[in-house]
């Protein structure tokens, strides 16, 4: 996983309520699958689609919360593929 293509984040930051009394908080970062290429791998993922995640850290416990899914390619608008959120197990397998 790596930072977005050339460090550019063009999407909308997502918010989540982590149950720590702070209400909705903005994601810390969005990471994309780099396909083993730390230099331009996330650029390929941007165009071809694939695994990505966003994460937050709960203030009271330090617990990490992740939203993990598989997206379609850029031409398809980066929509989540059918059953794309069930692919989160890929993250555990690959890491």
N, C-alpha and C positions, 0 to 999 in steps of 0.2 A: 504494500500500500504506500502511496506517496501523496504529496501535495498536488493540487490541481495543476494542469498543464501550464508550464512556464510561470507558475505562481498566480495565475489569473483566476479569480472567482467571479464569474459573471451571473451566477444564479442568485436566488433570494436566500438569505440566511433564514434558517428555520428556528422556531421557538418551541420550547417544551417546558411543562410544569413538572419539576422533579420532586415535588412534595416536601420541600424544605422551607416553605414559608416565604419564598422569594417570588412566587408567581411564575409567569413565563420568563424564561431566560434564553438568550441567543446561543446557538451552537458554538462550541469552541473552534471546531474546524471540520471541514469536509475532506475526506481522503478517498482516493480512487485507486483501483487496481493498476499496478504498473507493469504487469506481465513479465516481471523480472528485469525490466530495463529502467533503472532509477533516473535516467536522463530524459527520455521522451515517452516512456511507457504510459504515463497518465494522459499524454496528448492523444495517443492511439485510442485509449479508453474513451476519451471525450468524443471522438468521431465514430468509434465502433460500438460503443456501449459496453456495459459490464458491471462488475461489482463495485459498489461504493458505500461509504458509511459517513455518518455525521455523529459527533459525540458531544456529550455534556458531562460536567462533573458536579455531583450534588454537594452543596455547600456544607451540610451538617455531617456527612459521613465520608466524603471524598470518593464515594462510589461513582463509577463510570456508567453512563447510560449511552447505548449506541442504537442508532437506527440504521439497519443494514438492508440493502436490497440490490437487485440487478436491474439496470436500466437498458432501454432500447438505445439504438444509435442516435446520433445528432439529427439525421434526416427525419427520424420518427419522433422528435421532440423530447427525447430522454424520458419518455414515460416509463413507468415500471413495467417490466414484462409480466405476462400472465403468471401468477404465483411467484412473482419476483422476490417477495419478502421471505419466502420459505428457503431461499438460497443463502440465508445468513450463516448456515452451517459451513458454507464454503470458506468463510472467514476463519473459523476455528481450524478447519483442515489445513488451509494454506499457511496459517501463522503457526 
